[in-house]
Amino acid sequence: MRLSTRATYGMRLCFMLALSKTPLSAAQLVRKTDVGIKYIEQLLAMLKRGEIVHAYRGKSGGYVLAREPEKITVGDMLKALDDGFDAPECVCGVCDDMYCPNRNVLNRVNTGINEVLDGITLFDMVNDYRNDCAASGKKS
C-alpha cells in the first residue's frame, strides 16, 4: 500500500494541528511544511469538508482540529482526503471468474488494512512522536 502525496501532506497537517496549542494559519502551515499555499488550502478544504478540521476567521483565527485527536483515526483522515485503501475489483464483487483465487485472500487483506487504519488515532500518532522524541532526547 502506498499513500499519495495528498494523504501524506494531509495527515502531516492534521498531525501539526494536533501538536499545536493554538490555531495555525495556512501561511504558518506553509512555512512548517514548505508546501505551496494553494495545495495547503486545497488539503485544508478537503479536511474541513470531511469534518476533520475547523477554520476560524479573524486575527487569532486559523485551523484547529474539529474533534479531539483521540476521536480522529487515520481512516477518517484518509477518507476526508479521498485516499482510502481501494480494494481490487474482485473483492468488490466485479470479478466474473467464479474460480478467482484472489477474492477471499484480498478481501481479508482489505478488511485487515481498514481495521488497522480505523484503529490508529491521531492521538496515537502524537504519542508515538513524543515517545520517539523523548527516547532520542529531542524536544517535541
C-alpha positions in Angstrom: 0.0 0.0 0.0 1.3 3.4 -0.9 0.0 6.7 0.4 -0.5 9.5 -2.1 1.2 12.9 -1.7 -2.2 14.3 -0.8 -2.6 11.7 2.0 1.0 12.2 3.3 0.7 16.0 3.5 -2.9 16.0 4.7 -2.0 13.7 7.5 1.0 15.9 8.3 -1.3 18.9 8.5 -3.6 17.1 11.0 -0.5 16.0 13.0 0.8 19.5 13.2 -2.6 20.8 14.3 -2.7 18.1 17.0 0.7 19.2 18.3 -0.3 22.9 18.3 -1.9 24.6 21.3 -3.3 27.4 19.2 -4.9 27.7 15.7 -2.5 27.6 12.8 -3.0 29.7 9.7 -2.5 28.4 6.2 0.6 30.6 6.0 2.1 29.1 9.2 1.4 25.6 7.8 3.2 26.5 4.5 6.2 27.7 6.5 6.3 24.5 8.5 5.8 22.1 5.6 7.4 24.0 2.7 4.4 23.1 0.6 2.7 25.7 -1.6 -0.2 27.7 -0.3 -2.7 26.6 -3.0 -2.0 22.9 -2.2 -2.3 23.5 1.6 -5.6 25.4 1.1 -6.9 22.5 -1.1 -6.0 19.9 1.6 -7.4 22.0 4.4 -10.7 22.4 2.4 -10.9 18.6 2.0 -10.2 18.1 5.7 -12.8 20.7 6.5 -15.4 19.0 4.3 -14.5 15.8 6.0 -15.1 17.4 9.4 -11.5 16.8 10.5 -10.6 20.5 10.9 -12.5 23.7 11.6 -11.5 27.1 10.3 -11.8 30.3 12.3 -11.6 33.8 10.9 -10.0 36.9 12.4 -6.8 38.0 13.9 -6.4 34.9 16.1 -8.1 32.6 13.6 -6.7 29.7 11.8 -7.2 26.0 11.6 -7.9 23.6 14.5 -8.9 20.0 14.8 -12.7 19.6 14.7 -12.5 16.8 17.3 -10.1 15.6 19.9 -7.2 13.6 18.4 -8.4 10.5 20.2 -11.5 10.6 18.0 -9.8 11.1 14.7 -8.5 7.9 13.1 -6.1 7.5 10.2 -9.0 6.0 8.3 -11.0 9.2 8.9 -8.2 11.4 7.6 -7.7 9.3 4.5 -11.4 9.2 3.8 -11.6 13.0 4.1 -8.6 13.3 1.7 -10.4 10.9 -0.7 -7.5 8.5 -0.4 -8.7 5.4 1.5 -7.4 2.0 0.6 -9.1 0.8 -2.6 -9.8 -2.9 -2.8 -9.2 -4.7 -6.1 -12.3 -5.2 -8.2 -12.6 -8.9 -7.4 -13.0 -8.0 -3.7 -15.9 -5.7 -4.7 -17.8 -8.4 -6.5 -16.9 -7.2 -10.0 -14.8 -10.3 -10.9 -16.7 -12.7 -13.2 -14.3 -15.6 -12.5 -16.1 -18.0 -10.2 -12.7 -19.7 -9.5 -10.9 -16.4 -8.7 -8.3 -17.4 -6.1 -7.7 -13.8 -5.1 -11.2 -12.8 -3.9 -11.1 -14.3 -0.4 -7.4 -13.5 0.2 -7.7 -9.9 -1.0 -11.0 -9.5 0.9 -9.2 -10.5 4.1 -6.2 -8.1 3.3 -8.7 -5.3 2.6 -10.5 -5.9 5.8 -7.3 -6.1 7.8 -5.9 -2.9 6.4 -9.1 -0.9 7.0 -9.2 -2.3 10.6 -5.7 -1.1 11.2 -6.4 2.4 9.7 -9.5 2.7 11.7 -7.7 1.6 14.9 -4.9 4.1 14.9 -5.8 7.6 16.1 -4.2 10.9 15.7 -3.6 10.8 19.4 -1.6 7.6 18.9 0.5 9.2 16.3 1.2 12.2 18.6 2.1 9.9 21.5 4.4 7.8 19.3 6.1 11.1 18.1 6.6 12.3 21.7 7.9 9.0 22.8 10.4 8.9 19.9 11.5 12.5 20.8 11.9 11.6 24.5 13.9 8.5 23.6 16.2 10.5 21.3 16.5 13.5 23.6 14.8 15.9 21.2 12.1 18.4 22.1 8.6 17.8 20.8 
